[in-house]
Structures are given as structure tokens and as C-alpha cells.
Amino acid sequence: MTVGIRRVDPDDDTALLAYAAVVNAVTPEQPTSLDDLRWAGRTYPGGARFLALAEEDGRPVGTASVGRIYMYDASYERYWFGVEVLPDARRRGIGTALWVAASAVARAVGKTGLQTDASEAQADGVAFLLHRGFEVIERSKMVRLDLRGLAPPPVEPPGGVTLTTLAARPDLAAGIHAVALEAYADIPSADEPVAAGTLDEFLDRDVRRSGIPPDAIAIALDDATGEVTGWASLLIAPGSSTLAWHDMTAVRRAWRGRGIATALKRATIAWAIARGLETLETGNDEANAPMRAVNARLGYRPIPDLLTLRGPLAPA
Ligand SMILES: CC(C)(COP(=O)(O)OP(=O)(O)OC[C@H]1O[C@@H](n2cnc3c(N)ncnc32)[C@H](O)[C@@H]1OP(=O)(O)O)[C@@H](O)C(=O)NCCC(=O)NCCS
């Protein structure tokens, strides 16, 4: 058996489809699609993103992605690293070879380490990372809401607040960016602050993405001033017509504690039910007790934890 590793050309749809097929077979809980890969290639071009495909006698058996962590500033010292190998091709060194290839890409642009996440249910993947010096830096408690047969929850924003959507009010894009500038700084994160970025960077990543329909972006407005006080959005899982993730829920500091986030979240749940989705998933840091309590009340139930890990580059 001969294994070869090659770079996936971001314009080569056949290679992108082969890449997506491996990822979706190995990590169906974090699927990708041609559309999503094209979005990422467009938004993070060049060395900021590198996809690799491992082929055994011409059959795609493994994949790796390495590149900028979209939620952090571009200068952050680590690159993102994803690695997947089909179960029947494991324990032959393919994963290690992909880690070596990914490390070379990161090293070439001056990065000093890698970061990734893995579902706790991926026992092989977590063991592989721990054996290579990766450490768990964060544990997200993931939950799932089964929408099948669920009645749309009542959306009751507090007095003086009106809900709308970005589809109805596209002029509010800059207003949600202003909320992000304030709220992202407050997202508990494993020591590296999450960066909202410039208006364009923010819109490219969190708004102008095919999996984020503008009518699935719920926006809260202060009736008195017309100011955006918060927003909540859904990201439809790439390639899926039944699963979406809560992408972001953010409320300006001065408006917190009044039920705006709950109303926004309910609006997105109602949207998902009307759209015929079957499942919503979301995750929160272990320590985020208030958000987890809200989710439990809304009917979300635990699924395996998502681990965030940091680790070294493979030796050169
Ligand atoms: C992580 C993953 C990519 C590893 O792929 P892999 O091809 O099995 O990786 P390797 O073969 O290089 O290494 C796996 C183990 O097999 C061992 N191995 C390698 N060649 C071997 C051989 N010829 N015979 C026996 N064992 C071998 C390695 O030493 C390693 O064991 P270790 O971790 O104790 O050192 C794979 O398990 C996977 O796809 N998991 C699910 C996705 C995931 O969770 N990814 C991580 C987060 S992004």
C-alpha cells in the first residue's frame, strides 16, 4: 500500500468533494460540504488555510486542515488543526503523517503550536492528540434540542424591546457588529480573547455565510432609540437539512439580565421549527451555569462533551 499526501487546490471541486466525504464519514457530528469549503477558501485565502488529502493507492482515506483560527486575531501564535482518518485506515501512521504535514505549514508562517477540538466520543482522536503532547484546555458541555413534535415557544421580549431579523432589516448589520465588539470580549475563552474583527471581517465570518440565513438572525431593538441591543443566529450544519447549531447569542452589557437572550433564542427555535429542522445543538463552557440552566429549561439535553486541545507542532 502506498500512501500519498497532497494539498487540495481550493478551486478543485472534485478534490474538495473527496475531502468532504472523508470528514463527514469520520466526524458526522461536525460535517462539512462543498459550499462550506468554498466559503472558507474565499474568506481565508492563501496560507491562512491549507487542506490536505491522504490517499492510499488512490483512495482518499485521510484529511487535514490547518490555518487561521477564525475567531482569533490573525497574529495569534497557533494555527487550527483538524485531522481525520477513516476507521479502516487507522493505526498505520497516516494521522501522524498528516500532523507532520500540517505542522510544516504552520511552522513556515511562524506559528508555534496547534489547536483543535474533538468530541469526547472520538476516543481514537482524543488518544492520538494526548499522545502527541496536546492538552485539554476547555471542555464544552454540548446539548441538543429535539424539535420534532415541539410547539414553537412563545417569544416574549421584555417591554421596550422589539425583535426583528436581518432579512427584514439588512441595514442593522453594523449594529450587530457593534454588539459583537462589546460582547465577544466577554465570552469566556481559554485565555485568548475572541476577536470580533473589523466590520467586513465580522460580516464575512458571522453573517455572509450560506449556512447562516439572514432570517435566522434574530435582532433585538431598543424601541426608544432604535439601537441594536442583541442578536442571536443559527448556522445550519453544512450539507444538512435537519441540523443547525446556535452560532452566536450576544447582548450589550447594559441590556443584560432582562430576558433578551432568552427571547432571541426562542425566536431562533421558532424559526428552526417553521423551517422544518429536527435538531438544534449548542455548547457552553463547563462553568457557564446560568446559560446551561436556561438551555435545560428550554428542553436541551446533554450529548458528548466537546474538548478544545492545544498541542505542539510535530518535530521538524
Ligand atoms: C486521530 C486520527 C486522525 C489518527 O489517525 P491514524 O491514521 O490512526 O493515526 P496514526 O496511525 O498515525 O496513529 C494512531 C496510533 O496508531 C499507532 N500506529 C501507527 N502505525 C502503526 C502500525 N503500523 N501498527 C500499529 N500501530 C500503529 C500510532 O503509534 C498511534 O498510536 P499512539 O497514539 O499510541 O502513538 C484518527 O483516529 C481519527 O480520524 N479520529 C477521529 C477524528 C478525530 O477525533 N480527530 C482529532 C481531532 S481533529
The ligand as a Tripos MOL2 file, in Angstrom:
@<TRIPOS>MOLECULE
LIG
   48    50     1     0     0
SMALL
NO_CHARGES

@<TRIPOS>ATOM
      1 C1         -6.8410   10.9550   15.0840 C.3       1 LIG1
      2 C2         -6.7670   10.0840   13.8360 C.3       1 LIG1
      3 C3         -6.7400   11.0150   12.6420 C.3       1 LIG1
      4 C4         -5.4660    9.2510   13.8820 C.3       1 LIG1
      5 O1         -5.3120    8.6000   12.6150 O.3       1 LIG1
      6 P1         -4.3280    7.3560   12.4070 P.3       1 LIG1
      7 O2         -4.0520    7.2580   10.9770 O.co2     1 LIG1
      8 O3         -4.8480    6.1660   13.1190 O.co2     1 LIG1
      9 O4         -3.0170    7.8910   13.1530 O.3       1 LIG1
     10 P2         -1.6110    7.0920   13.3290 P.3       1 LIG1
     11 O5         -1.6970    5.7630   12.7060 O.co2     1 LIG1
     12 O6         -0.5510    7.9920   12.8660 O.co2     1 LIG1
     13 O7         -1.5090    6.9910   14.8930 O.3       1 LIG1
     14 C5         -2.5270    6.3340   15.6450 C.3       1 LIG1
     15 C6         -1.8910    5.2700   16.5350 C.3       1 LIG1
     16 O8         -1.5350    4.1690   15.7280 O.3       1 LIG1
     17 C7         -0.1850    3.7980   16.0080 C.3       1 LIG1
     18 N1          0.3890    3.1980   14.8130 N.ar      1 LIG1
     19 C8          0.8800    3.8490   13.7440 C.ar      1 LIG1
     20 N2          1.3190    2.9460   12.8420 N.ar      1 LIG1
     21 C9          1.0490    1.7390   13.3520 C.ar      1 LIG1
     22 C10         1.2160    0.4250   12.8770 C.ar      1 LIG1
     23 N3          1.8020    0.2010   11.6960 N.pl3     1 LIG1
     24 N4          0.8020   -0.5920   13.6510 N.ar      1 LIG1
     25 C11         0.2270   -0.3750   14.8440 C.ar      1 LIG1
     26 N5          0.0220    0.8640   15.3470 N.ar      1 LIG1
     27 C12         0.4370    1.8860   14.6060 C.ar      1 LIG1
     28 C13         0.4520    5.1080   16.3640 C.3       1 LIG1
     29 O9          1.6340    4.9470   17.0830 O.3       1 LIG1
     30 C14        -0.6250    5.7650   17.1800 C.3       1 LIG1
     31 O10        -0.6320    5.3040   18.4920 O.3       1 LIG1
     32 P3         -0.2350    6.2770   19.6620 P.3       1 LIG1
     33 O11        -1.2350    7.4130   19.6330 O.co2     1 LIG1
     34 O12        -0.3360    5.4420   20.8510 O.co2     1 LIG1
     35 O13         1.1330    6.7640   19.3190 O.co2     1 LIG1
     36 C15        -7.9790    9.1210   13.7680 C.3       1 LIG1
     37 O14        -8.0350    8.3630   14.9450 O.3       1 LIG1
     38 C16        -9.3010    9.8080   13.5610 C.2       1 LIG1
     39 O15        -9.6770   10.1260   12.4520 O.2       1 LIG1
     40 N6        -10.0840   10.0530   14.6600 N.am      1 LIG1
     41 C17       -11.3600   10.7360   14.5480 C.3       1 LIG1
     42 C18       -11.2010   12.2260   14.2160 C.3       1 LIG1
     43 C19       -10.6010   12.9860   15.3550 C.2       1 LIG1
     44 O16       -11.0560   12.9000   16.5010 O.2       1 LIG1
     45 N7         -9.5460   13.7700   15.0740 N.am      1 LIG1
     46 C20        -8.8210   14.5200   16.0920 C.3       1 LIG1
     47 C21        -9.3830   15.8790   16.2820 C.3       1 LIG1
     48 S1         -9.2660   16.9390   14.8960 S.3       1 LIG1
@<TRIPOS>BOND
     1     1     2 1
     2     2     3 1
     3     2     4 1
     4     2    36 1
     5     4     5 1
     6     5     6 1
     7     6     7 2
     8     6     8 1
     9     6     9 1
    10     9    10 1
    11    10    11 2
    12    10    12 1
    13    10    13 1
    14    13    14 1
    15    14    15 1
    16    15    16 1
    17    15    30 1
    18    16    17 1
    19    17    18 1
    20    17    28 1
    21    18    19 ar
    22    18    27 ar
    23    19    20 ar
    24    20    21 ar
    25    21    22 ar
    26    21    27 ar
    27    22    23 1
    28    22    24 ar
    29    24    25 ar
    30    25    26 ar
    31    26    27 ar
    32    28    29 1
    33    28    30 1
    34    30    31 1
    35    31    32 1
    36    32    33 2
    37    32    34 1
    38    32    35 1
    39    36    37 1
    40    36    38 1
    41    38    39 2
    42    38    40 1
    43    40    41 1
    44    41    42 1
    45    42    43 1
    46    43    44 2
    47    43    45 1
    48    45    46 1
    49    46    47 1
    50    47    48 1
@<TRIPOS>SUBSTRUCTURE
     1 LIG1         1 GROUP 0 **** ****
